[in-house]
Amino acid sequence: MNEMKNESADDPMSESEIRELLDAEAERINSSAFIADDPVQFPRRFERLADIETVAFLSAIIAWGNRRMICRDAERILDIMGDHPADYVLDRAYEDLDPAMNLHRTFFAANFQHFLRGLREIFRRYGSVDAFSAAIGAGADDAPAWKLVGEINRVMAAANEGRIDSRALPQNLRTTALKRVNMALRWLVRDDGIVDMGVWTSIPKSKLYIPLDVHVGNTARRLGLIDRKANDRRTVELLTSRLRSWRPDDPAIYDYALFGIGVGGGNRD
């Protein structure tokens, strides 16, 4: 693995050195070998778009903590939904679950049910989340993930008698970095055919944002790409803008590099 140079005041990395490092790491990490230990493996098992979307969003929603735990619990959720996850949603089979059943850390069946009630309405009315995204104009927005989540939250609230649930999807869109949704969109939108699936057409990959978690933020700070301490929306906007200046067509490719540098088997908190 390439190592970051010591970021001391008298020996900072140059712009060209940072880009060279990130390009090399992105190429190294963005490989088929990455799939087996990452939650992206779960939506990749399916061919029907609605199945892929169901599993992608659920796998991303629980993607905080140790990756082994995330993958273990995503497997459990797939076992519950069976071979046709979108049919499980449309049939409202989730209503048979005990709301108190724990699925992942602080994510319970009640949160799972809340999300799937909204997803069912989207499938029933639009056929896919991609079609819903196109209908609301997410791809034309400067911040597609935030636009999409705002609209999904409205559908979810209506499907849950006006109730909201921040464990299903974040609510404070002015500040949240939307790490997990930005990761799901990377899976669904990026189309290089290696790890990400590229099954969506409603959002261009040029408008994707980096899934900003603790590790990615710390790596970006050590490299001097950002200096804000908060892992919030403003920071992910600044970081992605910097990376977009290098790869305007595909800034999210650098998620592989920023996640891969030094993380080993790691976490996505």
C-alpha positions as CSV (number, residue, x, y, z in Angstrom):
1,M,0.0,0.0,0.0
2,N,1.1,3.5,-0.7
3,E,1.8,5.5,2.5
4,M,1.0,9.1,3.1
5,K,4.0,11.3,3.6
6,N,4.4,12.9,7.0
7,E,2.2,16.0,6.9
8,S,4.6,18.4,8.8
9,A,4.7,22.1,8.3
10,D,8.1,21.9,6.5
11,D,7.3,18.9,4.3
12,P,3.7,19.0,3.0
13,M,2.6,17.0,0.1
14,S,2.2,19.0,-3.1
15,E,-1.1,19.1,-5.0
16,S,0.4,16.8,-7.7
17,E,1.7,14.3,-5.1
18,I,-1.7,14.1,-3.4
19,R,-3.5,13.5,-6.7
20,E,-0.9,10.9,-7.7
21,L,-1.4,9.1,-4.4
22,L,-5.2,9.2,-4.6
23,D,-5.3,8.1,-8.3
24,A,-3.0,5.1,-7.5
25,E,-5.0,4.1,-4.4
26,A,-8.3,4.4,-6.2
27,E,-7.1,2.1,-8.9
28,R,-5.8,-0.3,-6.4
29,I,-8.9,-0.5,-4.1
30,N,-11.5,-0.3,-6.9
31,S,-11.1,-3.9,-7.9
32,S,-13.2,-7.1,-7.8
33,A,-11.3,-8.1,-4.7
34,F,-13.0,-5.3,-2.8
35,I,-16.5,-6.8,-3.2
36,A,-16.3,-9.8,-0.9
37,D,-15.7,-7.9,2.3
38,D,-18.0,-4.9,1.5
39,P,-21.8,-4.4,1.8
40,V,-21.9,-3.8,-2.0
41,Q,-21.8,-7.5,-2.3
42,F,-25.5,-7.8,-1.3
43,P,-27.2,-5.7,-4.0
44,R,-24.8,-7.2,-6.6
45,R,-26.5,-10.6,-6.0
46,F,-29.7,-9.4,-7.8
47,E,-30.6,-8.5,-11.4
48,R,-34.1,-6.9,-11.1
49,L,-33.7,-3.1,-10.5
50,A,-36.2,-2.9,-7.6
51,D,-34.5,-5.8,-5.8
52,I,-31.1,-4.1,-6.3
53,E,-32.5,-0.9,-4.9
54,T,-34.2,-2.5,-1.9
55,V,-31.0,-4.3,-0.9
56,A,-28.7,-1.4,-1.7
57,F,-30.5,1.1,0.5
58,L,-31.0,-1.3,3.3
59,S,-27.3,-2.4,3.2
60,A,-26.3,1.2,3.2
61,I,-28.7,2.3,6.0
62,I,-27.0,-0.2,8.4
63,A,-23.5,0.6,7.2
64,W,-22.0,2.0,10.3
65,G,-19.5,0.2,12.5
66,N,-17.2,-2.8,11.7
67,R,-17.6,-4.1,8.2
68,R,-17.8,-7.7,9.3
69,M,-20.8,-6.8,11.6
70,I,-22.4,-4.8,8.8
71,C,-22.1,-7.7,6.4
72,R,-23.3,-10.2,9.0
73,D,-26.4,-8.2,9.7
74,A,-27.1,-7.4,6.1
75,E,-27.1,-11.1,5.5
76,R,-29.7,-11.6,8.2
77,I,-31.9,-8.9,6.6
78,L,-31.6,-10.7,3.3
79,D,-32.6,-14.0,5.0
80,I,-35.7,-12.3,6.3
81,M,-36.7,-10.8,2.9
82,G,-35.9,-14.0,0.8
83,D,-35.0,-14.3,-2.8
84,H,-37.2,-11.4,-4.1
85,P,-36.8,-8.4,-1.8
86,A,-39.0,-6.1,-3.8
87,D,-41.8,-8.5,-3.7
88,Y,-41.3,-8.8,0.1
89,V,-41.8,-5.0,0.2
90,L,-44.8,-4.9,-2.1
91,D,-46.5,-7.8,-0.2
92,R,-46.0,-5.9,3.1
93,A,-44.5,-9.0,4.6
94,Y,-42.5,-6.8,6.9
95,E,-45.6,-6.1,9.0
96,D,-45.4,-9.6,10.4
97,L,-42.1,-8.8,12.2
98,D,-41.8,-8.0,15.9
99,P,-41.0,-4.2,15.9
100,A,-38.6,-4.8,18.8
101,M,-36.4,-7.3,16.9
102,N,-32.9,-6.0,16.7
103,L,-31.4,-6.0,13.2
104,H,-28.2,-4.0,13.6
105,R,-26.9,-2.0,16.6
106,T,-29.6,0.6,17.2
107,F,-31.6,-0.3,14.0
108,F,-34.7,-2.4,14.9
109,A,-37.5,-4.0,12.9
110,A,-39.6,-0.9,13.7
111,N,-37.1,1.2,11.7
112,F,-37.0,-1.4,9.0
113,Q,-40.8,-1.3,8.7
114,H,-40.9,2.4,8.7
115,F,-38.5,2.6,5.7
116,L,-40.2,-0.2,3.8
117,R,-43.6,1.4,4.1
118,G,-42.3,4.4,2.2
119,L,-40.3,2.3,-0.2
120,R,-43.5,0.3,-1.0
121,E,-45.3,3.5,-1.9
122,I,-42.5,4.5,-4.3
123,F,-42.5,1.1,-5.9
124,R,-46.3,1.1,-6.2
125,R,-46.4,4.5,-7.8
126,Y,-43.1,4.7,-9.8
127,G,-41.8,1.1,-10.2
128,S,-38.3,2.0,-9.0
129,V,-36.5,4.5,-6.9
130,D,-34.6,5.5,-10.0
131,A,-37.9,6.4,-11.7
132,F,-38.9,8.3,-8.6
133,S,-35.5,10.1,-8.6
134,A,-36.1,11.1,-12.2
135,A,-39.6,12.3,-11.5
136,I,-38.5,14.7,-8.7
137,G,-35.6,16.0,-10.8
138,A,-32.8,14.8,-8.4
139,G,-30.3,14.6,-11.2
140,A,-30.8,18.2,-12.1
141,D,-30.2,19.3,-8.5
142,D,-26.8,20.5,-7.3
143,A,-27.1,18.1,-4.4
144,P,-28.9,15.0,-5.7
145,A,-28.6,12.9,-2.5
146,W,-30.1,15.6,-0.3
147,K,-32.9,16.3,-2.8
148,L,-33.7,12.5,-3.0
149,V,-33.7,12.0,0.7
150,G,-35.9,15.0,1.4
151,E,-38.5,13.6,-1.1
152,I,-38.2,10.0,0.2
153,N,-38.7,11.3,3.8
154,R,-41.9,13.0,2.7
155,V,-43.2,9.7,1.2
156,M,-42.1,7.8,4.3
157,A,-43.9,10.2,6.6
158,A,-47.1,9.9,4.6
159,A,-46.9,6.1,4.6
160,N,-46.3,6.1,8.4
161,E,-49.3,8.4,9.5
162,G,-47.1,11.4,9.6
163,R,-44.4,9.9,11.8
164,I,-40.7,10.5,11.0
165,D,-37.8,8.2,11.8
166,S,-34.2,9.4,11.7
167,R,-32.9,5.8,12.0
168,A,-34.5,5.0,8.7
169,L,-33.1,8.1,6.9
170,P,-31.5,11.3,8.3
171,Q,-33.9,14.2,8.8
172,N,-31.7,17.3,9.2
173,L,-30.7,17.7,5.6
174,R,-29.0,21.1,6.2
175,T,-26.2,19.5,8.2
176,T,-26.1,15.8,7.6
177,A,-23.3,14.5,5.4
178,L,-25.6,11.7,4.2
179,K,-22.7,9.2,4.2
180,R,-24.8,6.1,3.9
181,V,-27.0,7.4,1.1
182,N,-24.1,8.8,-0.8
183,M,-22.5,5.4,-0.6
184,A,-25.7,3.7,-1.9
185,L,-25.8,6.2,-4.8
186,R,-22.1,5.4,-5.6
187,W,-23.1,1.8,-5.9
188,L,-26.2,2.5,-8.1
189,V,-24.8,5.3,-10.3
190,R,-21.1,4.7,-11.0
191,D,-20.7,2.6,-14.1
192,D,-17.1,1.5,-14.5
193,G,-18.2,-2.1,-14.2
194,I,-15.8,-3.1,-11.4
195,V,-17.4,-2.7,-8.0
196,D,-20.2,-0.2,-8.5
197,M,-23.3,-1.4,-10.5
198,G,-24.2,1.6,-12.6
199,V,-27.9,0.6,-12.8
200,W,-29.4,4.1,-12.4
201,T,-29.9,6.7,-15.1
202,S,-31.5,9.5,-13.1
203,I,-28.3,11.0,-11.6
204,P,-25.1,11.5,-13.5
205,K,-21.9,10.2,-11.7
206,S,-20.4,13.7,-12.1
207,K,-22.9,14.9,-9.4
208,L,-22.1,12.2,-6.8
209,Y,-20.6,13.2,-3.4
210,I,-18.0,11.5,-1.3
211,P,-19.5,9.2,1.4
212,L,-17.9,11.1,4.3
213,D,-17.3,9.0,7.4
214,V,-14.8,9.4,10.3
215,H,-12.0,7.6,8.5
216,V,-12.4,9.3,5.2
217,G,-12.6,12.7,6.9
218,N,-9.5,12.0,8.9
219,T,-7.6,10.8,5.9
220,A,-8.7,13.9,3.9
221,R,-7.5,16.2,6.7
222,R,-4.1,14.5,7.0
223,L,-3.7,15.1,3.2
224,G,-4.7,18.7,3.6
225,L,-7.8,18.3,1.4
226,I,-10.0,19.8,4.1
227,D,-9.5,21.6,7.4
228,R,-13.0,21.7,8.9
229,K,-13.3,19.4,11.9
230,A,-17.0,18.5,11.5
231,N,-18.0,15.6,9.3
232,D,-21.0,17.4,8.1
233,R,-22.7,18.5,4.8
234,R,-20.5,21.5,4.4
235,T,-17.3,19.4,4.8
236,V,-18.5,16.8,2.3
237,E,-19.3,19.6,-0.2
238,L,-15.9,21.2,0.2
239,L,-14.1,17.8,-0.1
240,T,-16.1,16.7,-3.1
241,S,-15.5,20.1,-4.8
242,R,-11.8,19.7,-4.4
243,L,-11.8,16.2,-5.8
244,R,-14.2,17.2,-8.6
245,S,-11.6,19.7,-9.8
246,W,-9.4,16.6,-10.6
247,R,-12.1,14.3,-11.9
248,P,-15.1,16.4,-12.9
249,D,-16.7,13.4,-14.6
250,D,-16.3,11.0,-11.6
251,P,-15.3,12.6,-8.2
252,A,-16.7,9.7,-6.2
253,I,-13.9,7.4,-7.5
254,Y,-11.8,8.9,-4.8
255,D,-13.9,7.4,-2.1
256,Y,-12.0,4.2,-2.7
257,A,-8.7,5.9,-2.1
258,L,-9.7,7.9,1.0
259,F,-11.4,4.8,2.5
260,G,-8.6,2.5,1.5
261,I,-5.6,4.4,2.8
262,G,-4.7,2.9,6.1
263,V,-8.1,1.3,6.9
264,G,-7.1,-2.3,6.5
265,G,-10.2,-4.4,7.3
266,G,-11.9,-1.5,8.8
267,N,-14.9,0.5,9.7
268,R,-17.4,2.8,7.9
269,D,-18.5,4.9,11.0
